[in-house]
Amino acid sequence: MEEIIGSGKLIQRKANASTVGKHDHLVIEMEEMIKSSRPLLSPGCCIYKVPDHFRKMNEEAYTPRVISMGPFHHGNEKLQTMEKYKVRYLMDFMKRAKTNLEKLLSIIKDWEEKICECYAETIEFSSDDFVKMILLDATFIIEYFLRNKFPKQWTDEDRIVLKPWLTARMQLDFLLLENQLPFFIVEKLYELVLVTNTIYRPFIEVTFCYFGFFNTQNKESNQLQIMHFVDLLRSFYLPPPERILSKRKPDNKVEEIYSATQLAEAGLTFRRSPSNCYLDLKYKDGVLEIPRFTLDNATEIYARNLMALEQCHYPREAYVTDYFFLLDFLIDTGKDVGFLASKKILVNGLGDDNATFVNNLGTNVEYSSMNSEYCHLCRELVKFYDNPWHRWKAILRRDYFSSPWRIASTAAAVILLVLTLVQAVCSIISILVP
């Protein structure tokens, strides 16, 4: 018995030793995994892949058509024409900056780690390929933006290759969230240009010149610090810092408000706001002021990429997302678009499909709350609509006082009614009084 027990203990000890040895390789693998892991998002992360639930609503709104910037769409076969042209611009940049490849590559190499940290996804490139890609993309942006600022610098080759349709689409490609370079690395390379000639201005000014169409508030370049071009576009949308919208609270939820035509039928007055800030919607005493805006194919691209940026990077300051949600509430059908266009508030560039994309903007967007100012505005609009007195006044104004002829006919009917009543009273008095 003792021998059996002893043998049993021996067998157990051997089994334990076997188990430990068996798991050694898993321990080593897990330790390597822990060592090689990095935070899911570094503090400098600002360029994101659009979440799948956003993307499936409109794949094309997030995908470049003529040029790729950065790693997410690099290698796309449809974009190879411009890849060859980037090499041409790299050569032009070296001449302009009076520098060489070794100097340029060393700058990118010095900042490689910080550049990588700007991207939310793991970079699936070798270090050499990544550095080469960033250099080609950054120098292309610099050369192209300078040609835009100084049209006389366009070459004959530029005029042949860069057709108007292509340059128009290229600007849209520069405003896609997945198609960005960190702004700081473009500025670092541009510093070489500043040394060579005093006519050149800081690159942020050159960038403002290229995207000047979007700067409706005439913001100064020295007022902004940007991460990339989509972040710049968001800055153009936002009101000045002294008038920034209030932050959101968990209970600031708006399920829905009435559409523009419903509110108008209830007596609400819509007026075009003189403000140049798209987000500057104001309501007071039955009047809703809305800054003029445009609905066209490009609007959807801007809106979707701005909303994707805010969902990924500014979830608690998603002011542009709030704005498009508010438009979604107000614009339910083509009738709402037509009404707002009649008030000179909206410029319709989409024809009969004008309401569809607005209604789809909020689909699959995680919407938990709205900024306090917009939330208050929505509640005031609902309160106005739900007040029956406002609807009665609107009916009277629409049916009886909407034109001079109706006012005249209404006045005549009232006078006739009064005279009839007077006559009836006089008749009764004459009968009752002998």
Buried (B, 14 or more C-beta within 10 A) or exposed (E): EEEEEEEEEEEEEEEEEEEEEEEEEEEEEEEEEEEEEEEEBBEBBBBBBBBEEBBEBBEEBBBBBBBBBBBBBBEBEEBEEBBEBBEBBBEBBBEBBEBEEEEBBEBBBEBBEEBBBBBBEEBEBEEEBBBBBBBBBBBBBBBBBBBBBEEEEEEEEBEEBBEEEBBEBBBBBBBBBBBBBBBBBBBBBBEBBBEEEEEBEBBBEBBBBBBEEBBBBEBEBEEBEBBBBBBBBBBBBBBEEEEBBEEBEEEBEBEEBBBBBBBBBBBBEBEBBEBEBBBBBBBEEBEBBBBBBEBBEBBBBBBBBBBBBBBBBBEEBBBBBBBBBBBBBBBBBBBBBBBBBEBEBBEBEBEEEBBEBBBBBBEBBEBEBBBBBBBBBBBBBBEBBEBEEBBEBBEEEEEBEEEEEBEEEBEEEEEEEEEEEEEEEEEEEEEEEE
